[in-house]
Amino acid sequence: MKKMLPVFTLLLAVLSAGAYNDHRGFNLDSLERVVARWTPDRKDRASEAELLQLNRNYRDLMLGWQNLNFEKCRFYARKALEISVPRGWEEANADAYKYVGQIFYAEEQYDSAAFYYKKAMESVKRIEDGKASEDMLSSLYGTLGNLYNMMGDIPTAMDYYARAGEIFERNGWNESNTVLWYNIGETWMDEGDKHKAASAYEKAASYAKASGDSLMLMFAYKGLGRLYMESGRTSRALKYLRDVNAYYSVHPDDSPVFRRENLEFIDNVLTRQKRQLHWIIAALASVLLLIAGFLTVLWYLRKTKREKTEANDLIRETLEEMKPQAGDVKLSSREKEVLDLLSKGYTAPMIAKALGLSPETIRWYRQKLLVKLDVSNTAELISITKEMGII
């Protein structure tokens, strides 16, 4: 469910529970005793001036009870209407109708609220004083905008907001425009359109600065704080929200509901920042683990390669050491003759003929040479004996 938006009567005094005074500081119990003396006969004999005062008393009680007892507020509004409607006192009518509408609005009986707001608007349109009419009419437009906003009819809400804005702009009512654009920003935030919300909050801030009213500026800053909070830009959100909290620390009685909500936003932002810090630490830890893993694998591969190279070198050195050396090989004169002829490319039959031996004998000498030099064929035999300087 959407939260209630600020009304356009511009920050009506909020009464604490148990403070039985009306909006002007009059004691409500005393005022009730005054109006209780008015019997129907006395009303019939009263002058218009007396009835005007009685109507004023009823409306004072209506205003005094608005935050303490809805039923009493509604009762005194209707008592005021009993006097003002027959006499065509349109300002009084509009005032009473509007407050009855606000009671139904607070009770979330939106159809009934709309009925009384529209009755109030009909009375306002009959007021001859243009200035008073515009003041009350713009307030009603804004209030109807809030009402349709709560009902989920955003196009109708925006239409009423636009009508209110035209009057505010024409009369230079910057405070009212601040509340208007703050409400529009809240609406777009609830609708998930942060771009439109940002534009609305910035306009609210602009009008607040033009008004010179620091409380109005806090409305806009709280909206901007919410915007940046929900966009994940926690540092910027905290800047605005702390400015708002600093104001309320000096003015604790101004808009206590808004102050409480602002504190909830600050707590939310700080929680998000802690969560973001945990994510950053976890991400850095993951990166460091990946780097450590990579370096470990690289070290292992290099170590393995180095060990393999060292092993190959060792094998090669061992084989070199195992190769027969010239001084280690003892060849007979006949073996040397056979080796010399093999190096010249002679075949076994050719060597046999040259030395006057049989080919089988030559093959036997060749095999002895292969064994002594630890090679597997004639080509290797010739190569190694050349390296050793035997031939």
One Martini backbone bead per residue (centre of mass of N, CA, C, O) as a GRO file, in nm:
protein
  391
    1MET     BB    1   0.098   0.035   0.019
    2LYS     BB    2   0.067   0.353   0.012
    3LYS     BB    3   0.171   0.641   0.123
    4MET     BB    4   0.114   0.922   0.262
    5LEU     BB    5   0.068   1.243   0.154
    6PRO     BB    6   0.107   1.558   0.152
    7VAL     BB    7  -0.077   1.818   0.221
    8PHE     BB    8  -0.216   2.145   0.097
    9THR     BB    9  -0.217   2.298   0.390
   10LEU     BB   10   0.065   2.318   0.491
   11LEU     BB   11   0.136   2.198   0.770
   12LEU     BB   12  -0.030   2.100   0.992
   13ALA     BB   13  -0.077   2.080   1.303
   14VAL     BB   14   0.061   1.849   1.532
   15LEU     BB   15  -0.092   1.649   1.766
   16SER     BB   16  -0.051   1.527   2.064
   17ALA     BB   17  -0.123   1.303   2.274
   18GLY     BB   18  -0.330   1.483   2.511
   19ALA     BB   19  -0.347   1.762   2.349
   20TYR     BB   20  -0.631   1.964   2.418
   21ASN     BB   21  -0.575   2.155   2.153
   22ASP     BB   22  -0.601   2.367   1.924
   23HIS     BB   23  -0.456   2.537   1.657
   24ARG     BB   24  -0.463   2.805   1.878
   25GLY     BB   25  -0.467   2.680   2.191
   26PHE     BB   26  -0.737   2.586   2.257
   27ASN     BB   27  -0.949   2.436   2.465
   28LEU     BB   28  -1.162   2.183   2.391
   29ASP     BB   29  -1.336   2.148   2.638
   30SER     BB   30  -1.424   2.445   2.660
   31LEU     BB   31  -1.547   2.464   2.372
   32GLU     BB   32  -1.762   2.245   2.415
   33ARG     BB   33  -1.914   2.397   2.640
   34VAL     BB   34  -1.999   2.633   2.466
   35VAL     BB   35  -2.165   2.474   2.239
   36ALA     BB   36  -2.361   2.317   2.439
   37ARG     BB   37  -2.548   2.584   2.494
   38TRP     BB   38  -2.667   2.532   2.205
   39THR     BB   39  -2.975   2.544   2.130
   40PRO     BB   40  -3.219   2.539   1.900
   41ASP     BB   41  -3.359   2.798   2.003
   42ARG     BB   42  -3.109   2.978   2.010
   43LYS     BB   43  -3.049   2.957   1.709
   44ASP     BB   44  -3.318   3.084   1.608
   45ARG     BB   45  -3.243   3.371   1.773
   46ALA     BB   46  -2.995   3.427   1.634
   47SER     BB   47  -2.762   3.597   1.497
   48GLU     BB   48  -2.542   3.611   1.245
   49ALA     BB   49  -2.294   3.666   1.422
   50GLU     BB   50  -2.342   3.430   1.617
   51LEU     BB   51  -2.339   3.205   1.399
   52LEU     BB   52  -2.057   3.265   1.298
   53GLN     BB   53  -1.919   3.192   1.566
   54LEU     BB   54  -2.027   2.904   1.589
   55ASN     BB   55  -1.902   2.806   1.328
   56ARG     BB   56  -1.613   2.865   1.420
   57ASN     BB   57  -1.618   2.671   1.662
   58TYR     BB   58  -1.669   2.413   1.505
   59ARG     BB   59  -1.412   2.441   1.328
   60ASP     BB   60  -1.212   2.438   1.562
   61LEU     BB   61  -1.292   2.153   1.655
   62MET     BB   62  -1.231   2.014   1.394
   63LEU     BB   63  -0.927   2.086   1.397
   64GLY     BB   64  -0.856   1.979   1.685
   65TRP     BB   65  -0.962   1.664   1.619
   66GLN     BB   66  -0.818   1.551   1.358
   67ASN     BB   67  -0.569   1.391   1.536
   68LEU     BB   68  -0.761   1.244   1.773
   69ASN     BB   69  -1.080   1.245   1.648
   70PHE     BB   70  -1.268   1.164   1.385
   71GLU     BB   71  -1.560   1.177   1.486
   72LYS     BB   72  -1.548   1.463   1.603
   73CYS     BB   73  -1.460   1.605   1.349
   74ARG     BB   74  -1.710   1.521   1.182
   75PHE     BB   75  -1.928   1.634   1.369
   76TYR     BB   76  -1.835   1.942   1.360
   77ALA     BB   77  -1.855   1.973   1.056
   78ARG     BB   78  -2.164   1.922   1.039
   79LYS     BB   79  -2.244   2.150   1.229
   80ALA     BB   80  -2.131   2.372   1.049
   81LEU     BB   81  -2.309   2.303   0.795
   82GLU     BB   82  -2.588   2.365   0.924
   83ILE     BB   83  -2.516   2.677   0.906
   84SER     BB   84  -2.374   2.740   0.617
   85VAL     BB   85  -2.552   2.625   0.388
   86PRO     BB   86  -2.822   2.800   0.416
   87ARG     BB   87  -2.627   3.080   0.390
   88GLY     BB   88  -2.384   3.059   0.179
   89TRP     BB   89  -2.099   2.984   0.322
   90GLU     BB   90  -1.850   2.882   0.126
   91GLU     BB   91  -1.592   2.879   0.292
   92ALA     BB   92  -1.707   2.707   0.521
   93ASN     BB   93  -1.799   2.473   0.349
   94ALA     BB   94  -1.525   2.397   0.225
   95ASP     BB   95  -1.381   2.346   0.487
   96ALA     BB   96  -1.563   2.115   0.595
   97TYR     BB   97  -1.559   1.923   0.354
   98LYS     BB   98  -1.256   1.880   0.349
   99TYR     BB   99  -1.228   1.752   0.639
  100VAL     BB  100  -1.406   1.516   0.585
  101GLY     BB  101  -1.238   1.408   0.352
  102GLN     BB  102  -0.975   1.364   0.524
  103ILE     BB  103  -1.089   1.149   0.705
  104PHE     BB  104  -1.150   0.943   0.481
  105TYR     BB  105  -0.863   0.934   0.378
  106ALA     BB  106  -0.734   0.826   0.645
  107GLU     BB  107  -0.949   0.569   0.624
  108GLU     BB  108  -0.955   0.476   0.314
  109GLN     BB  109  -1.227   0.631   0.200
  110TYR     BB  110  -1.216   0.741  -0.113
  111ASP     BB  111  -1.502   0.792  -0.219
  112SER     BB  112  -1.587   0.979   0.014
  113ALA     BB  113  -1.363   1.181  -0.020
  114ALA     BB  114  -1.433   1.269  -0.310
  115PHE     BB  115  -1.713   1.379  -0.250
  116TYR     BB  116  -1.618   1.610  -0.048
  117TYR     BB  117  -1.415   1.750  -0.229
  118LYS     BB  118  -1.623   1.827  -0.451
  119LYS     BB  119  -1.801   1.993  -0.267
  120ALA     BB  120  -1.580   2.197  -0.201
  121MET     BB  121  -1.537   2.290  -0.498
  122GLU     BB  122  -1.816   2.407  -0.543
  123SER     BB  123  -1.789   2.625  -0.326
  124VAL     BB  124  -1.535   2.768  -0.431
  125LYS     BB  125  -1.663   2.853  -0.715
  126ARG     BB  126  -1.865   3.059  -0.543
  127ILE     BB  127  -1.646   3.243  -0.479
  128GLU     BB  128  -1.569   3.585  -0.523
  129ASP     BB  129  -1.287   3.564  -0.410
  130GLY     BB  130  -1.021   3.497  -0.597
  131LYS     BB  131  -0.791   3.446  -0.396
  132ALA     BB  132  -0.939   3.245  -0.211
  133SER     BB  133  -1.018   3.051  -0.436
  134GLU     BB  134  -0.731   2.972  -0.531
  135ASP     BB  135  -0.627   2.865  -0.268
  136MET     BB  136  -0.845   2.639  -0.227
  137LEU     BB  137  -0.833   2.507  -0.508
  138SER     BB  138  -0.538   2.417  -0.510
  139SER     BB  139  -0.561   2.239  -0.261
  140LEU     BB  140  -0.774   2.047  -0.384
  141TYR     BB  141  -0.614   1.951  -0.624
  142GLY     BB  142  -0.387   1.825  -0.459
  143THR     BB  143  -0.566   1.635  -0.292
  144LEU     BB  144  -0.684   1.482  -0.536
  145GLY     BB  145  -0.416   1.381  -0.635
  146ASN     BB  146  -0.360   1.206  -0.387
  147LEU     BB  147  -0.610   1.033  -0.401
  148TYR     BB  148  -0.561   0.908  -0.689
  149ASN     BB  149  -0.294   0.797  -0.617
  150MET     BB  150  -0.394   0.596  -0.397
  151MET     BB  151  -0.593   0.458  -0.622
  152GLY     BB  152  -0.399   0.436  -0.899
  153ASP     BB  153  -0.470   0.711  -1.067
  154ILE     BB  154  -0.232   0.874  -1.225
  155PRO     BB  155  -0.348   1.056  -1.450
  156THR     BB  156  -0.547   1.206  -1.261
  157ALA     BB  157  -0.342   1.305  -1.059
  158MET     BB  158  -0.173   1.474  -1.267
  159ASP     BB  159  -0.398   1.664  -1.344
  160TYR     BB  160  -0.436   1.793  -1.063
  161TYR     BB  161  -0.145   1.882  -1.023
  162ALA     BB  162  -0.142   2.076  -1.266
  163ARG     BB  163  -0.360   2.266  -1.163
  164ALA     BB  164  -0.213   2.348  -0.908
  165GLY     BB  165   0.051   2.451  -1.044
  166GLU     BB  166  -0.070   2.690  -1.197
  167ILE     BB  167  -0.147   2.850  -0.942
  168PHE     BB  168   0.122   2.856  -0.798
  169GLU     BB  169   0.277   2.996  -1.028
  170ARG     BB  170   0.100   3.252  -1.057
  171ASN     BB  171   0.150   3.324  -0.728
  172GLY     BB  172   0.430   3.225  -0.607
  173TRP     BB  173   0.398   2.935  -0.451
  174ASN     BB  174   0.667   2.767  -0.342
  175GLU     BB  175   0.578   2.577  -0.117
  176SER     BB  176   0.356   2.432  -0.276
  177ASN     BB  177   0.545   2.339  -0.506
  178THR     BB  178   0.721   2.161  -0.333
  179VAL     BB  179   0.503   1.957  -0.248
  180LEU     BB  180   0.410   1.880  -0.526
  181TRP     BB  181   0.691   1.771  -0.640
  182TYR     BB  182   0.730   1.567  -0.421
  183ASN     BB  183   0.478   1.397  -0.482
  184ILE     BB  184   0.560   1.332  -0.772
  185GLY     BB  185   0.819   1.187  -0.699
  186GLU     BB  186   0.687   0.965  -0.526
  187THR     BB  187   0.514   0.851  -0.750
  188TRP     BB  188   0.748   0.767  -0.947
  189MET     BB  189   0.882   0.580  -0.748
  190ASP     BB  190   0.639   0.384  -0.716
  191GLU     BB  191   0.645   0.338  -1.044
  192GLY     BB  192   0.970   0.319  -1.132
  193ASP     BB  193   1.047   0.631  -1.227
  194LYS     BB  194   1.348   0.782  -1.179
  195HIS     BB  195   1.364   1.007  -1.387
  196LYS     BB  196   1.105   1.162  -1.305
  197ALA     BB  197   1.174   1.186  -1.007
  198ALA     BB  198   1.429   1.357  -1.032
  199SER     BB  199   1.292   1.602  -1.164
  200ALA     BB  200   1.091   1.658  -0.932
  201TYR     BB  201   1.293   1.697  -0.697
  202GLU     BB  202   1.447   1.932  -0.828
  203LYS     BB  203   1.205   2.121  -0.834
  204ALA     BB  204   1.155   2.122  -0.534
  205ALA     BB  205   1.433   2.246  -0.463
  206SER     BB  206   1.399   2.506  -0.622
  207TYR     BB  207   1.145   2.611  -0.470
  208ALA     BB  208   1.267   2.600  -0.185
  209LYS     BB  209   1.491   2.808  -0.234
  210ALA     BB  210   1.297   3.039  -0.320
  211SER     BB  211   1.142   3.044  -0.037
  212GLY     BB  212   1.348   3.005   0.223
  213ASP     BB  213   1.254   2.719   0.330
  214SER     BB  214   1.399   2.467   0.506
  215LEU     BB  215   1.172   2.257   0.519
  216MET     BB  216   1.126   2.235   0.214
  217LEU     BB  217   1.412   2.135   0.150
  218MET     BB  218   1.381   1.866   0.308
  219PHE     BB  219   1.183   1.737   0.124
  220ALA     BB  220   1.366   1.724  -0.125
  221TYR     BB  221   1.606   1.574   0.010
  222LYS     BB  222   1.454   1.320   0.085
  223GLY     BB  223   1.387   1.243  -0.203
  224LEU     BB  224   1.681   1.227  -0.305
  225GLY     BB  225   1.766   1.015  -0.102
  226ARG     BB  226   1.577   0.795  -0.204
  227LEU     BB  227   1.671   0.781  -0.493
  228TYR     BB  228   1.973   0.704  -0.432
  229MET     BB  229   1.915   0.460  -0.262
  230GLU     BB  230   1.746   0.298  -0.492
  231SER     BB  231   2.014   0.332  -0.692
  232GLY     BB  232   2.285   0.270  -0.505
  233ARG     BB  233   2.380   0.575  -0.409
  234THR     BB  234   2.477   0.601  -0.096
  235SER     BB  235   2.655   0.853  -0.057
  236ARG     BB  236   2.453   1.059  -0.173
  237ALA     BB  237   2.215   0.989   0.006
  238LEU     BB  238   2.353   1.056   0.280
  239LYS     BB  239   2.388   1.355   0.238
  240TYR     BB  240   2.086   1.432   0.233
  241LEU     BB  241   1.984   1.282   0.492
  242ARG     BB  242   2.173   1.437   0.691
  243ASP     BB  243   2.059   1.715   0.638
  244VAL     BB  244   1.779   1.645   0.741
  245ASN     BB  245   1.861   1.551   1.027
  246ALA     BB  246   1.986   1.821   1.114
  247TYR     BB  247   1.724   1.977   1.108
  248TYR     BB  248   1.554   1.793   1.308
  249SER     BB  249   1.747   1.835   1.552
  250VAL     BB  250   1.648   2.144   1.573
  251HIS     BB  251   1.335   2.048   1.459
  252PRO     BB  252   1.148   1.810   1.613
  253ASP     BB  253   0.837   1.922   1.548
  254ASP     BB  254   0.883   1.880   1.247
  255SER     BB  255   0.758   1.635   1.092
  256PRO     BB  256   0.784   1.343   1.248
  257VAL     BB  257   0.725   1.137   1.025
  258PHE     BB  258   0.955   1.227   0.837
  259ARG     BB  259   1.183   1.185   1.034
  260ARG     BB  260   1.144   0.881   1.071
  261GLU     BB  261   1.180   0.808   0.773
  262ASN     BB  262   1.466   0.923   0.744
  263LEU     BB  263   1.596   0.730   0.951
  264GLU     BB  264   1.527   0.477   0.788
  265PHE     BB  265   1.697   0.553   0.544
  266ILE     BB  266   1.970   0.567   0.686
  267ASP     BB  267   1.969   0.275   0.780
  268ASN     BB  268   1.947   0.156   0.496
  269VAL     BB  269   2.209   0.276   0.381
  270LEU     BB  270   2.406   0.157   0.590
  271THR     BB  271   2.334  -0.134   0.524
  272ARG     BB  272   2.416  -0.120   0.225
  273GLN     BB  273   2.711  -0.041   0.274
  274LYS     BB  274   2.788  -0.294   0.427
  275ARG     BB  275   2.712  -0.487   0.200
  276GLN     BB  276   2.904  -0.365  -0.010
  277LEU     BB  277   3.162  -0.414   0.153
  278HIS     BB  278   3.134  -0.720   0.160
  279TRP     BB  279   3.139  -0.756  -0.146
  280ILE     BB  280   3.415  -0.631  -0.193
  281ILE     BB  281   3.573  -0.820  -0.012
  282ALA     BB  282   3.484  -1.080  -0.153
  283ALA     BB  283   3.589  -1.001  -0.433
  284LEU     BB  284   3.885  -0.961  -0.350
  285ALA     BB  285   3.923  -1.245  -0.240
  286SER     BB  286   3.862  -1.387  -0.507
  287VAL     BB  287   4.087  -1.254  -0.669
  288LEU     BB  288   4.321  -1.345  -0.486
  289LEU     BB  289   4.265  -1.646  -0.522
  290LEU     BB  290   4.303  -1.651  -0.826
  291ILE     BB  291   4.591  -1.545  -0.827
  292ALA     BB  292   4.708  -1.762  -0.643
  293GLY     BB  293   4.627  -1.997  -0.825
  294PHE     BB  294   4.780  -1.906  -1.076
  295LEU     BB  295   5.063  -1.891  -0.943
  296THR     BB  296   5.070  -2.184  -0.858
  297VAL     BB  297   5.047  -2.308  -1.138
  298LEU     BB  298   5.290  -2.161  -1.258
  299TRP     BB  299   5.495  -2.270  -1.057
  300TYR     BB  300   5.444  -2.572  -1.119
  301LEU     BB  301   5.512  -2.563  -1.420
  302ARG     BB  302   5.797  -2.453  -1.385
  303LYS     BB  303   5.896  -2.675  -1.197
  304THR     BB  304   5.841  -2.910  -1.390
  305LYS     BB  305   6.017  -2.806  -1.619
  306ARG     BB  306   6.278  -2.790  -1.458
  307GLU     BB  307   6.285  -3.087  -1.370
  308LYS     BB  308   6.281  -3.202  -1.657
  309THR     BB  309   6.541  -3.065  -1.749
  310GLU     BB  310   6.720  -3.181  -1.530
  311ALA     BB  311   6.666  -3.478  -1.603
  312ASN     BB  312   6.766  -3.464  -1.894
  313ASP     BB  313   7.048  -3.371  -1.825
  314LEU     BB  314   7.116  -3.616  -1.652
  315ILE     BB  315   7.076  -3.827  -1.868
  316ARG     BB  316   7.276  -3.710  -2.067
  317GLU     BB  317   7.521  -3.723  -1.879
  318THR     BB  318   7.502  -4.026  -1.827
  319LEU     BB  319   7.532  -4.115  -2.119
  320GLU     BB  320   7.800  -3.983  -2.160
  321GLU     BB  321   7.942  -4.144  -1.938
  322MET     BB  322   7.862  -4.429  -2.070
  323LYS     BB  323   8.034  -4.377  -2.286
  324PRO     BB  324   8.280  -4.483  -2.461
  325GLN     BB  325   8.619  -4.445  -2.448
  326ALA     BB  326   8.915  -4.456  -2.606
  327GLY     BB  327   9.071  -4.583  -2.355
  328ASP     BB  328   8.848  -4.819  -2.307
  329VAL     BB  329   8.909  -4.925  -2.596
  330LYS     BB  330   8.994  -5.254  -2.712
  331LEU     BB  331   9.166  -5.324  -3.014
  332SER     BB  332   9.241  -5.515  -3.252
  333SER     BB  333   9.400  -5.532  -3.546
  334ARG     BB  334   9.164  -5.663  -3.694
  335GLU     BB  335   8.943  -5.470  -3.601
  336LYS     BB  336   9.073  -5.220  -3.724
  337GLU     BB  337   9.064  -5.318  -4.015
  338VAL     BB  338   8.761  -5.352  -4.034
  339LEU     BB  339   8.687  -5.062  -3.946
  340ASP     BB  340   8.835  -4.914  -4.173
  341LEU     BB  341   8.670  -5.044  -4.408
  342LEU     BB  342   8.389  -4.957  -4.312
  343SER     BB  343   8.454  -4.646  -4.331
  344LYS     BB  344   8.493  -4.690  -4.659
  345GLY     BB  345   8.236  -4.887  -4.751
  346TYR     BB  346   8.266  -5.173  -4.699
  347THR     BB  347   8.186  -5.489  -4.736
  348ALA     BB  348   8.204  -5.799  -4.624
  349PRO     BB  349   8.310  -5.933  -4.888
  350MET     BB  350   8.530  -5.718  -4.941
  351ILE     BB  351   8.686  -5.763  -4.680
  352ALA     BB  352   8.739  -6.062  -4.709
  353LYS     BB  353   8.911  -6.039  -4.966
  354ALA     BB  354   9.126  -5.837  -4.853
  355LEU     BB  355   9.191  -6.041  -4.591
  356GLY     BB  356   9.131  -6.351  -4.643
  357LEU     BB  357   8.829  -6.394  -4.557
  358SER     BB  358   8.532  -6.460  -4.445
  359PRO     BB  359   8.226  -6.320  -4.423
  360GLU     BB  360   8.154  -6.438  -4.141
  361THR     BB  361   8.401  -6.322  -3.998
  362ILE     BB  362   8.339  -6.028  -4.049
  363ARG     BB  363   8.062  -6.029  -3.900
  364TRP     BB  364   8.182  -6.101  -3.627
  365TYR     BB  365   8.357  -5.847  -3.596
  366ARG     BB  366   8.130  -5.642  -3.618
  367GLN     BB  367   7.975  -5.738  -3.365
  368LYS     BB  368   8.201  -5.680  -3.164
  369LEU     BB  369   8.208  -5.374  -3.217
  370LEU     BB  370   7.919  -5.310  -3.130
  371VAL     BB  371   7.954  -5.402  -2.838
  372LYS     BB  372   8.200  -5.234  -2.749
  373LEU     BB  373   8.046  -4.950  -2.848
  374ASP     BB  374   7.736  -4.951  -2.797
  375VAL     BB  375   7.582  -5.029  -3.073
  376SER     BB  376   7.345  -5.104  -3.357
  377ASN     BB  377   7.528  -4.990  -3.603
  378THR     BB  378   7.747  -4.896  -3.844
  379ALA     BB  379   7.696  -4.590  -3.838
  380GLU     BB  380   7.744  -4.555  -3.532
  381LEU     BB  381   8.023  -4.678  -3.528
  382ILE     BB  382   8.163  -4.467  -3.707
  383SER     BB  383   8.084  -4.212  -3.547
  384ILE     BB  384   8.209  -4.285  -3.262
  385THR     BB  385   8.501  -4.342  -3.356
  386LYS     BB  386   8.553  -4.060  -3.459
  387GLU     BB  387   8.503  -3.909  -3.190
  388MET     BB  388   8.736  -4.090  -3.046
  389GLY     BB  389   8.984  -4.132  -3.263
  390ILE     BB  390   9.021  -4.422  -3.393
  391ILE     BB  391   8.973  -4.304  -3.714
   0.00000   0.00000   0.00000
